[in-house]
């Protein structure tokens, strides 16, 4: 019969989350976590198969924390811009959690569709709003969302990594310019992929 855990799974996850929030996921190691709990690492491995399982649970908590930032998105117009601004705010205020949710290294690189699939229902809500608000078909709305999301993600990486500071006004302007520019291009039907060709001297 296995020994009774001194701490519940929830208590261990919460303490690991607190460490990750302050120092990043790399700081969530068995010895230091046990010390923070006031015990050895034994209770951790009684409750979890390994540290990878615990880290996955910490990521789930971090994702819920992000979802709390955007849970009221439908109360704002345009909702998808609000989501983008809150995503950037999350990266500013919770840089370690942003890295845990969006920048953790996978065993293998994921495709864009797989990455977006991990974001949950928020993506479909935004795409459906874009379709209705701007008379787009599903494919057009998905393209618009992809471009705006990638632009937003790039800003998040900059602020989470403390590469630069941006005011809310600057963020709002950047998101509007990207959205409106992409929307006009999609509506015009003039988009085409420009290949990169070697410049040759034809003299």
RASUL-V185633 format. One record per residue. N is the residue number from 0. RES is the residue in one letter. PHI is phi in radians with two decimals (none if undefined). PSI is psi in whole degrees, -180 to 180 (999 if undefined). D_CENTER is the distance of its C-alpha to the mean C-alpha in Angstrom with 2 decimals. Layout:
n=N res=RES phi=PHI psi=PSI d_center=D_CENTER
n=N res=RES phi=PHI psi=PSI d_center=D_CENTER
//
This chain:
n=0 res=X phi=none psi=125 d_center=41.05
n=1 res=X phi=-1.16 psi=152 d_center=37.85
n=2 res=X phi=-1.16 psi=148 d_center=37.87
n=3 res=X phi=-1.24 psi=131 d_center=36.42
n=4 res=X phi=-1.19 psi=138 d_center=33.10
n=5 res=X phi=-1.30 psi=-30 d_center=33.54
n=6 res=X phi=-2.16 psi=146 d_center=30.02
n=7 res=X phi=-1.32 psi=163 d_center=28.15
n=8 res=X phi=-1.00 psi=-42 d_center=24.90
n=9 res=X phi=-1.10 psi=-41 d_center=23.23
n=10 res=X phi=-1.15 psi=-40 d_center=24.77
n=11 res=X phi=-1.18 psi=-43 d_center=23.71
n=12 res=X phi=-1.05 psi=-44 d_center=20.06
n=13 res=X phi=-1.10 psi=-43 d_center=20.14
n=14 res=X phi=-1.17 psi=-41 d_center=21.79
n=15 res=X phi=-1.11 psi=-39 d_center=19.46
n=16 res=X phi=-1.09 psi=-42 d_center=16.47
n=17 res=X phi=-1.07 psi=-40 d_center=18.47
n=18 res=X phi=-1.16 psi=-46 d_center=19.10
n=19 res=X phi=-1.10 psi=-37 d_center=15.54
n=20 res=X phi=-1.09 psi=-36 d_center=14.55
n=21 res=X phi=-1.53 psi=-40 d_center=17.40
n=22 res=X phi=-2.09 psi=-9 d_center=17.73
n=23 res=X phi=1.73 psi=162 d_center=14.79
n=24 res=X phi=-1.11 psi=-30 d_center=14.88
n=25 res=X phi=-1.11 psi=-18 d_center=17.77
n=26 res=X phi=-1.48 psi=-10 d_center=19.86
n=27 res=X phi=-1.48 psi=86 d_center=19.79
n=28 res=X phi=-2.11 psi=153 d_center=23.07
n=29 res=X phi=-0.99 psi=-46 d_center=25.83
n=30 res=X phi=-1.10 psi=-48 d_center=28.47
n=31 res=X phi=-1.22 psi=-34 d_center=26.58
n=32 res=X phi=-1.16 psi=-43 d_center=25.03
n=33 res=X phi=-1.05 psi=-42 d_center=28.57
n=34 res=X phi=-1.09 psi=-43 d_center=29.92
n=35 res=X phi=-1.12 psi=-30 d_center=27.50
n=36 res=X phi=-1.45 psi=-11 d_center=28.66
n=37 res=X phi=1.39 psi=32 d_center=32.25
n=38 res=X phi=-2.62 psi=-171 d_center=33.05
n=39 res=X phi=-1.51 psi=-175 d_center=32.92
n=40 res=X phi=-1.41 psi=-7 d_center=30.21
n=41 res=X phi=-1.00 psi=-46 d_center=32.31
n=42 res=X phi=-1.04 psi=-29 d_center=30.81
n=43 res=X phi=-1.12 psi=-45 d_center=27.35
n=44 res=X phi=-1.45 psi=-6 d_center=28.79
n=45 res=X phi=-1.38 psi=-36 d_center=30.82
n=46 res=X phi=-1.55 psi=-26 d_center=27.79
n=47 res=X phi=-2.26 psi=149 d_center=25.48
n=48 res=X phi=-1.14 psi=-39 d_center=26.51
n=49 res=X phi=-2.83 psi=178 d_center=24.72
n=50 res=X phi=-1.23 psi=-28 d_center=22.01
n=51 res=X phi=-1.10 psi=-39 d_center=19.56
n=52 res=X phi=-1.12 psi=-43 d_center=19.97
n=53 res=X phi=-1.10 psi=-43 d_center=19.41
n=54 res=X phi=-1.11 psi=-35 d_center=16.23
n=55 res=X phi=-1.10 psi=-38 d_center=14.84
n=56 res=X phi=-1.18 psi=-38 d_center=15.91
n=57 res=X phi=-1.11 psi=-40 d_center=14.30
n=58 res=X phi=-1.08 psi=-38 d_center=10.82
n=59 res=X phi=-1.10 psi=-42 d_center=11.85
n=60 res=X phi=-1.15 psi=-41 d_center=12.89
n=61 res=X phi=-1.10 psi=-40 d_center=9.80
n=62 res=X phi=-1.13 psi=-40 d_center=7.92
n=63 res=X phi=-1.10 psi=-36 d_center=11.10
n=64 res=X phi=-1.10 psi=-42 d_center=10.98
n=65 res=X phi=-1.12 psi=-44 d_center=7.91
n=66 res=X phi=-1.05 psi=-30 d_center=9.86
n=67 res=X phi=-1.16 psi=-26 d_center=12.83
n=68 res=X phi=-1.22 psi=-32 d_center=11.68
n=69 res=X phi=-1.99 psi=9 d_center=11.76
n=70 res=X phi=-1.12 psi=-24 d_center=14.45
n=71 res=X phi=-1.78 psi=22 d_center=17.17
n=72 res=X phi=-1.02 psi=-36 d_center=15.85
n=73 res=X phi=-1.24 psi=-8 d_center=18.95
n=74 res=X phi=-1.46 psi=-3 d_center=21.17
n=75 res=X phi=-2.15 psi=155 d_center=20.29
n=76 res=X phi=-2.26 psi=131 d_center=21.29
n=77 res=X phi=-1.33 psi=137 d_center=19.68
n=78 res=X phi=-1.09 psi=-38 d_center=16.99
n=79 res=X phi=-1.21 psi=-32 d_center=14.47
n=80 res=X phi=-1.22 psi=-38 d_center=15.08
n=81 res=X phi=-1.04 psi=-44 d_center=14.68
n=82 res=X phi=-1.03 psi=-44 d_center=11.19
n=83 res=X phi=-1.08 psi=-44 d_center=10.44
n=84 res=X phi=-1.17 psi=-38 d_center=12.42
n=85 res=X phi=-1.24 psi=-33 d_center=10.93
n=86 res=X phi=-1.10 psi=-43 d_center=7.36
n=87 res=X phi=-1.19 psi=-39 d_center=9.50
n=88 res=X phi=-1.07 psi=-42 d_center=11.58
n=89 res=X phi=-1.05 psi=-43 d_center=9.09
n=90 res=X phi=-1.12 psi=-35 d_center=8.51
n=91 res=X phi=-1.24 psi=-48 d_center=12.30
n=92 res=X phi=-1.47 psi=-30 d_center=13.39
n=93 res=X phi=-2.25 psi=63 d_center=11.29
n=94 res=X phi=-1.04 psi=-38 d_center=10.64
n=95 res=X phi=-1.20 psi=-38 d_center=11.23
n=96 res=X phi=-1.22 psi=-38 d_center=8.93
n=97 res=X phi=-1.04 psi=-44 d_center=5.92
n=98 res=X phi=-1.10 psi=-38 d_center=7.60
n=99 res=X phi=-1.16 psi=-42 d_center=8.22
n=100 res=X phi=-1.32 psi=-43 d_center=5.10
n=101 res=X phi=-1.99 psi=-15 d_center=3.77
n=102 res=X phi=-2.17 psi=16 d_center=7.34
n=103 res=X phi=-1.33 psi=145 d_center=9.79
n=104 res=X phi=-1.39 psi=124 d_center=12.78
n=105 res=X phi=-1.48 psi=164 d_center=13.93
n=106 res=X phi=-1.07 psi=-37 d_center=17.66
n=107 res=X phi=-2.38 psi=148 d_center=17.66
n=108 res=X phi=-1.05 psi=139 d_center=15.46
n=109 res=X phi=-1.66 psi=155 d_center=13.95
n=110 res=X phi=-1.30 psi=166 d_center=14.86
n=111 res=X phi=-1.04 psi=-44 d_center=12.74
n=112 res=X phi=-1.10 psi=-37 d_center=13.89
n=113 res=X phi=-1.18 psi=-41 d_center=13.00
n=114 res=X phi=-1.12 psi=-46 d_center=9.35
n=115 res=X phi=-1.12 psi=-35 d_center=9.29
n=116 res=X phi=-1.06 psi=-25 d_center=11.44
n=117 res=X phi=-1.36 psi=-11 d_center=9.08
n=118 res=X phi=-1.46 psi=-8 d_center=7.26
n=119 res=X phi=1.46 psi=-156 d_center=10.69
n=120 res=X phi=-1.24 psi=-20 d_center=13.23
n=121 res=X phi=-1.00 psi=-37 d_center=11.41
n=122 res=X phi=-1.09 psi=-50 d_center=11.61
n=123 res=X phi=-1.10 psi=-38 d_center=15.30
n=124 res=X phi=-1.06 psi=-47 d_center=16.08
n=125 res=X phi=-1.10 psi=-43 d_center=15.01
n=126 res=X phi=-1.12 psi=-42 d_center=16.93
n=127 res=X phi=-1.13 psi=-39 d_center=19.89
n=128 res=X phi=-1.12 psi=-42 d_center=20.11
n=129 res=X phi=-1.07 psi=-41 d_center=20.17
n=130 res=X phi=-1.04 psi=-48 d_center=22.89
n=131 res=X phi=-1.26 psi=-43 d_center=25.03
n=132 res=X phi=-1.26 psi=-29 d_center=24.71
n=133 res=X phi=-2.17 psi=17 d_center=25.41
n=134 res=X phi=0.91 psi=50 d_center=27.54
n=135 res=X phi=-1.84 psi=150 d_center=25.35
n=136 res=X phi=-1.41 psi=174 d_center=25.62
n=137 res=X phi=-1.04 psi=-44 d_center=22.75
n=138 res=X phi=-1.09 psi=-43 d_center=22.55
n=139 res=X phi=-1.14 psi=-42 d_center=22.62
n=140 res=X phi=-1.15 psi=-37 d_center=19.92
n=141 res=X phi=-1.16 psi=-39 d_center=17.60
n=142 res=X phi=-1.13 psi=-45 d_center=18.50
n=143 res=X phi=-1.06 psi=-45 d_center=17.94
n=144 res=X phi=-1.07 psi=-43 d_center=14.47
n=145 res=X phi=-1.03 psi=-49 d_center=13.62
n=146 res=X phi=-1.13 psi=-43 d_center=15.13
n=147 res=X phi=-1.20 psi=-40 d_center=13.71
n=148 res=X phi=-1.15 psi=-43 d_center=10.06
n=149 res=X phi=-1.11 psi=-39 d_center=10.77
n=150 res=X phi=-1.09 psi=-45 d_center=12.64
n=151 res=X phi=-1.11 psi=-42 d_center=10.08
n=152 res=X phi=-1.07 psi=-41 d_center=7.55
n=153 res=X phi=-1.06 psi=-41 d_center=10.82
n=154 res=X phi=-1.12 psi=-42 d_center=11.65
n=155 res=X phi=-1.02 psi=-43 d_center=8.62
n=156 res=X phi=-1.08 psi=-40 d_center=9.70
n=157 res=X phi=-1.11 psi=-45 d_center=13.17
n=158 res=X phi=-1.38 psi=-34 d_center=12.95
n=159 res=X phi=-1.17 psi=-34 d_center=11.01
n=160 res=X phi=-1.48 psi=4 d_center=13.67
n=161 res=X phi=0.98 psi=35 d_center=16.29
n=162 res=X phi=-1.32 psi=-36 d_center=17.58
n=163 res=X phi=-2.68 psi=162 d_center=18.40
n=164 res=X phi=-1.88 psi=144 d_center=18.62
n=165 res=X phi=-2.35 psi=141 d_center=18.30
n=166 res=X phi=-1.44 psi=160 d_center=19.95
n=167 res=X phi=-0.98 psi=-35 d_center=18.74
n=168 res=X phi=-1.15 psi=-41 d_center=21.50
n=169 res=X phi=-1.14 psi=-42 d_center=20.39
n=170 res=X phi=-1.07 psi=-46 d_center=16.82
n=171 res=X phi=-1.04 psi=-43 d_center=18.51
n=172 res=X phi=-1.13 psi=-44 d_center=20.91
n=173 res=X phi=-1.08 psi=-44 d_center=18.51
n=174 res=X phi=-1.18 psi=-39 d_center=16.49
n=175 res=X phi=-1.14 psi=-43 d_center=19.90
n=176 res=X phi=-1.09 psi=-45 d_center=21.46
n=177 res=X phi=-1.12 psi=-45 d_center=18.89
n=178 res=X phi=-1.11 psi=-51 d_center=18.94
n=179 res=X phi=-1.13 psi=-39 d_center=22.72
n=180 res=X phi=-1.13 psi=-44 d_center=23.48
n=181 res=X phi=-1.17 psi=-41 d_center=21.61
n=182 res=X phi=-1.08 psi=-46 d_center=23.12
n=183 res=X phi=-1.08 psi=-39 d_center=26.59
n=184 res=X phi=-1.15 psi=-43 d_center=26.35
n=185 res=X phi=-1.12 psi=-44 d_center=25.47
n=186 res=X phi=-1.14 psi=-33 d_center=28.23
n=187 res=X phi=-1.27 psi=-23 d_center=30.73
n=188 res=X phi=1.25 psi=13 d_center=30.49
n=189 res=X phi=-1.67 psi=3 d_center=31.08
n=190 res=X phi=-1.18 psi=136 d_center=27.96
n=191 res=X phi=-2.62 psi=152 d_center=28.94
n=192 res=X phi=-1.45 psi=122 d_center=27.62
n=193 res=X phi=-1.61 psi=115 d_center=29.57
n=194 res=X phi=-1.24 psi=154 d_center=30.39
n=195 res=X phi=-1.61 psi=118 d_center=30.79
n=196 res=X phi=-2.01 psi=149 d_center=34.48
n=197 res=X phi=-1.18 psi=135 d_center=36.51
n=198 res=X phi=-1.44 psi=124 d_center=38.58
n=199 res=X phi=-2.03 psi=149 d_center=42.22
n=200 res=X phi=-1.63 psi=112 d_center=45.34
n=201 res=X phi=-1.74 psi=20 d_center=47.76
n=202 res=X phi=-1.11 psi=999 d_center=50.71
//
